[in-house]
Amino acid sequence: MTDEETARAAMQAIPALSGFSGPIVRLGGLTNLVFRVGDICLRIPGHGTEEYIDRANEAVAAREAAKAGVSPALVHFDAATGVMATRFIDGAATMTPALFRNRNGAPARAGKAFRRLHKSGAIFPFRFELFAMIDDYLRILSTKDVALQAGYHDVVAEAQGVRAALAAQPVQLSPCHCDPLCENFLDTGERMWIVDWEYSGMNDPMWDLGDLSVEGNFDATQDEAMLAAYFGGEAPAGERARMIIHKAMCDLLWTLWGLIQLANGNPADDFRAYADNRFARCKALMETTEFARHLARLRS
């Protein structure tokens, strides 16, 4: 079955799309099939995602994010299959690291969108627990024929110090996206929308900012613009420290995610290179004096 045939078959179960006979446009997506169908965006989950995605949680998060004005309106969601349809945002650019550099004010608009989400008061069913997720991903990988990077378990052991420091300075958890790839942001030039709530959960809000900074290869100026928009001024030192620490931790986690994609035969990217680059970047940041300084600040 072709991608278009798969989409048309899924559309038959969606009242808003069942009679649609116009063109279907394939959009981007690392793990899922995503299409524009008229004024609706259709998402069909990719092979193997049921191993690590809670669709019931995603459904709640997508609805709550739409209510908060952060995500497009939800048209349809089937928690059994994960098939989802949302309103298409006309005139919005799907973001990339290059667009975050070149579109004036983009990091600040992302910071404002995060603040709107984090302050919405929404409650997501899932609690995003970094080290529990690392354990879950390692368990999944233990059943597959793929090798971890040399030294991965050593870095996880070293990260236990980070875990202790974060636990010693607990923060109020917020509804978070938790997987802010640049491509999950749609920018109209006036407003930034966020899509794809598969990994969302209650989390430290600085995870979202740190992860987007990593995904977008933000420089110091972009980081400052995002933080200033989020906090309405200078970021508190402790918040900044947690954001920097989460930069390394998100790479530690998504290294394993990349290996799962590799093991599942996902053809969307070179996931061996993806995972290797993530792991190398994590190690490099954890070895810097900047990381040590922010970790010490958190401990104190």
C-alpha positions as CSV (number, residue, x, y, z in Angstrom):
1,M,0.0,0.0,0.0
2,T,1.4,3.4,-0.9
3,D,1.5,6.3,1.6
4,E,-1.4,8.0,-0.2
5,E,-3.5,4.8,-0.1
6,T,-2.7,4.5,3.6
7,A,-3.9,8.0,4.2
8,R,-7.1,7.6,2.2
9,A,-7.9,4.4,4.1
10,A,-7.4,6.2,7.5
11,M,-9.6,9.1,6.3
12,Q,-12.6,6.8,5.9
13,A,-12.9,6.6,9.8
14,I,-12.7,10.4,10.2
15,P,-16.1,12.2,9.5
16,A,-14.4,15.5,8.5
17,L,-12.3,13.7,5.9
18,S,-14.3,10.6,4.7
19,G,-15.7,12.4,1.7
20,F,-12.6,14.2,0.7
21,S,-11.4,13.5,-2.9
22,G,-8.9,16.3,-3.5
23,P,-5.1,16.1,-3.5
24,I,-3.2,14.8,-0.5
25,V,0.2,16.4,0.2
26,R,2.8,14.5,2.2
27,L,4.6,16.6,4.8
28,G,7.6,15.9,6.9
29,G,8.0,13.6,9.9
30,L,10.8,11.4,11.3
31,T,8.6,8.5,12.6
32,N,5.1,9.2,11.4
33,L,3.2,9.7,8.1
34,V,1.9,13.3,8.0
35,F,-0.3,14.8,5.3
36,R,-2.1,17.9,4.4
37,V,-5.7,17.1,3.4
38,G,-7.4,20.3,2.5
39,D,-7.5,22.5,5.6
40,I,-6.6,19.5,7.9
41,C,-3.3,17.9,8.9
42,L,-3.5,14.1,9.1
43,R,-1.0,12.1,11.2
44,I,-0.7,8.4,11.0
45,P,1.7,6.8,13.5
46,G,4.8,5.1,12.3
47,H,5.8,1.4,12.7
48,G,7.0,0.5,16.2
49,T,5.9,3.7,17.9
50,E,3.4,1.8,20.0
51,E,6.3,0.4,21.9
52,Y,7.0,3.7,23.6
53,I,4.1,6.1,22.9
54,D,1.1,6.4,25.2
55,R,-1.7,7.5,22.8
56,A,-4.2,8.2,25.5
57,N,-1.8,10.7,27.1
58,E,-1.1,12.3,23.7
59,A,-4.8,12.8,23.1
60,V,-5.2,14.6,26.4
61,A,-2.1,16.7,25.8
62,A,-3.1,17.7,22.3
63,R,-6.6,18.8,23.5
64,E,-5.2,20.8,26.4
65,A,-2.5,22.4,24.3
66,A,-5.2,23.5,21.8
67,K,-7.3,24.9,24.6
68,A,-4.3,26.9,25.8
69,G,-3.9,28.4,22.3
70,V,-0.5,26.7,21.8
71,S,-1.4,24.0,19.3
72,P,-3.9,23.7,16.4
73,A,-7.5,22.7,17.1
74,L,-8.0,18.9,17.3
75,V,-10.4,17.5,14.8
76,H,-10.1,13.8,15.5
77,F,-8.1,11.5,17.7
78,D,-8.3,7.7,17.8
79,A,-6.4,6.5,20.9
80,A,-6.5,2.9,19.7
81,T,-4.7,3.6,16.5
82,G,-3.0,7.0,17.2
83,V,-4.5,8.5,14.0
84,M,-5.0,12.2,14.6
85,A,-6.3,15.1,12.6
86,T,-5.8,18.8,13.4
87,R,-6.5,22.1,11.7
88,F,-3.8,23.1,9.2
89,I,-2.1,26.5,10.1
90,D,-2.1,28.4,6.8
91,G,0.8,30.6,6.1
92,A,3.0,29.1,8.8
93,A,6.6,28.0,8.2
94,T,7.6,24.6,9.5
95,M,10.7,25.6,11.5
96,T,14.3,24.3,11.1
97,P,17.6,25.3,12.8
98,A,18.2,27.6,9.8
99,L,14.8,29.3,10.1
100,F,15.3,29.8,13.9
101,R,18.5,31.7,13.0
102,N,17.1,33.7,10.1
103,R,13.5,34.5,11.0
104,N,13.6,37.6,13.1
105,G,12.3,37.1,16.6
106,A,11.7,33.3,16.2
107,P,13.5,32.2,19.5
108,A,11.5,34.8,21.4
109,R,8.2,33.6,19.9
110,A,9.1,30.1,20.9
111,G,9.8,31.3,24.4
112,K,6.4,33.0,24.6
113,A,4.7,29.8,23.4
114,F,6.4,27.7,26.0
115,R,5.4,30.2,28.7
116,R,1.7,30.0,27.5
117,L,1.9,26.2,27.7
118,H,3.7,26.0,31.0
119,K,1.4,28.5,32.7
120,S,-1.8,27.1,31.2
121,G,-2.7,25.1,34.3
122,A,-3.2,22.0,32.2
123,I,-2.6,18.6,33.7
124,F,-1.1,15.9,31.4
125,P,-1.6,12.3,32.5
126,F,2.1,11.3,32.0
127,R,4.9,12.4,34.2
128,F,8.1,12.7,32.1
129,E,10.8,11.1,34.2
130,L,14.2,11.2,32.5
131,F,15.9,8.3,34.2
132,A,12.9,6.1,34.2
133,M,12.6,6.7,30.4
134,I,16.3,5.9,30.0
135,D,15.7,2.6,31.8
136,D,12.6,1.9,29.6
137,Y,14.5,2.6,26.4
138,L,17.4,0.4,27.5
139,R,14.9,-2.4,28.2
140,I,13.5,-2.0,24.7
141,L,17.0,-2.0,23.2
142,S,17.9,-5.2,25.1
143,T,15.4,-7.0,22.9
144,K,16.9,-5.7,19.7
145,D,20.0,-6.3,17.7
146,V,21.7,-2.9,18.0
147,A,24.8,-1.8,20.0
148,L,25.0,1.0,22.4
149,Q,27.9,3.5,22.1
150,A,31.0,2.5,24.0
151,G,30.9,4.2,27.4
152,Y,27.1,4.9,27.4
153,H,26.6,3.2,30.7
154,D,29.5,5.2,32.2
155,V,27.9,8.5,31.2
156,V,24.6,7.4,32.7
157,A,26.4,6.6,35.9
158,E,28.0,10.0,35.8
159,A,24.6,11.6,35.3
160,Q,23.5,10.2,38.6
161,G,25.1,13.3,40.1
162,V,22.9,15.4,37.9
163,R,19.9,13.4,39.1
164,A,20.8,14.0,42.7
165,A,21.2,17.8,42.1
166,L,17.9,18.1,40.4
167,A,16.2,16.1,43.1
168,A,17.7,18.3,45.8
169,Q,16.2,21.4,44.1
170,P,12.7,20.2,43.1
171,V,10.5,22.5,41.0
172,Q,6.8,22.6,40.4
173,L,6.1,20.5,37.4
174,S,4.4,22.0,34.4
175,P,2.6,20.7,31.3
176,C,5.5,20.3,28.8
177,H,6.0,19.3,25.2
178,C,9.2,17.4,26.1
179,D,10.2,16.8,22.4
180,P,10.7,20.3,20.9
181,L,12.3,19.5,17.6
182,C,12.5,22.6,15.4
183,E,10.1,20.9,13.0
184,N,7.4,20.7,15.7
185,F,7.1,24.5,15.6
186,L,5.0,26.4,13.1
187,D,5.8,30.1,12.8
188,T,3.5,32.7,11.2
189,G,5.9,35.5,11.9
190,E,3.6,36.8,14.6
191,R,2.9,33.6,16.6
192,M,4.6,30.3,17.2
193,W,2.5,27.1,17.3
194,I,3.7,23.8,18.6
195,V,2.6,20.4,17.3
196,D,3.2,16.6,18.0
197,W,2.4,15.8,21.6
198,E,3.6,12.2,21.6
199,Y,6.2,12.6,24.4
200,S,4.4,15.3,26.4
201,G,4.1,15.2,30.1
202,M,4.4,17.0,33.4
203,N,8.1,18.0,33.6
204,D,10.6,20.7,34.6
205,P,9.7,23.5,32.2
206,M,13.4,24.2,31.6
207,W,13.6,20.8,29.8
208,D,11.6,22.3,27.0
209,L,13.8,25.4,26.6
210,G,17.1,23.4,26.9
211,D,15.9,20.8,24.4
212,L,14.8,23.3,21.8
213,S,18.2,25.1,22.3
214,V,20.0,21.8,21.4
215,E,17.6,20.9,18.6
216,G,18.0,24.3,17.0
217,N,21.8,24.6,17.6
218,F,21.0,27.9,19.3
219,D,23.9,30.3,20.0
220,A,24.1,32.4,23.2
221,T,22.2,35.3,21.6
222,Q,19.3,33.0,20.6
223,D,19.3,31.4,24.1
224,E,19.1,34.9,25.7
225,A,16.2,35.9,23.4
226,M,14.2,32.8,24.3
227,L,14.9,33.1,28.0
228,A,14.1,36.8,28.1
229,A,10.8,36.3,26.3
230,Y,9.9,33.4,28.6
231,F,10.7,35.2,31.8
232,G,9.8,38.7,30.7
233,G,13.4,39.8,31.5
234,E,16.6,38.3,33.0
235,A,16.4,34.6,33.7
236,P,17.0,33.6,37.3
237,A,20.4,31.9,37.8
238,G,18.9,28.7,39.0
239,E,16.5,28.4,36.0
240,R,19.4,29.1,33.6
241,A,21.4,26.4,35.3
242,R,18.7,23.8,34.9
243,M,18.2,24.7,31.3
244,I,21.9,24.1,30.5
245,I,22.0,20.9,32.4
246,H,18.9,19.6,30.5
247,K,20.7,20.3,27.3
248,A,23.1,17.4,28.1
249,M,20.3,15.2,29.5
250,C,18.1,15.5,26.5
251,D,21.0,14.3,24.3
252,L,21.6,11.4,26.7
253,L,17.9,10.3,26.3
254,W,17.4,10.9,22.6
255,T,20.6,8.9,21.9
256,L,18.6,5.8,22.9
257,W,15.6,6.9,21.0
258,G,17.7,7.1,17.9
259,L,19.0,3.6,18.4
260,I,15.4,2.3,18.7
261,Q,14.6,3.9,15.4
262,L,17.7,2.3,13.9
263,A,16.7,-1.1,15.3
264,N,13.1,-0.7,13.9
265,G,14.5,0.0,10.4
266,N,13.1,3.6,10.3
267,P,14.3,4.9,6.9
268,A,13.6,8.6,7.6
269,D,17.2,9.3,8.7
270,D,20.7,7.9,9.4
271,F,19.8,7.0,12.9
272,R,23.2,5.6,13.7
273,A,24.8,8.9,12.9
274,Y,22.0,10.7,14.8
275,A,22.6,8.6,17.9
276,D,26.4,8.9,17.7
277,N,26.3,12.6,17.3
278,R,23.8,13.0,20.2
279,F,26.0,11.0,22.5
280,A,29.2,12.8,21.5
281,R,27.5,16.2,22.1
282,C,26.2,15.1,25.5
283,K,29.7,14.0,26.6
284,A,31.3,17.1,25.3
285,L,28.9,19.4,27.3
286,M,29.2,17.4,30.5
287,E,33.0,17.8,30.3
288,T,32.9,21.6,30.1
289,T,33.6,24.0,33.0
290,E,30.3,25.7,32.1
291,F,28.4,22.5,32.9
292,A,30.3,22.0,36.1
293,R,29.6,25.6,37.2
294,H,25.9,25.3,36.6
295,L,25.7,21.9,38.3
296,A,27.5,23.4,41.3
297,R,25.0,26.3,41.3
298,L,22.2,23.9,41.4
299,R,23.7,21.9,44.2
300,S,24.2,25.0,46.3
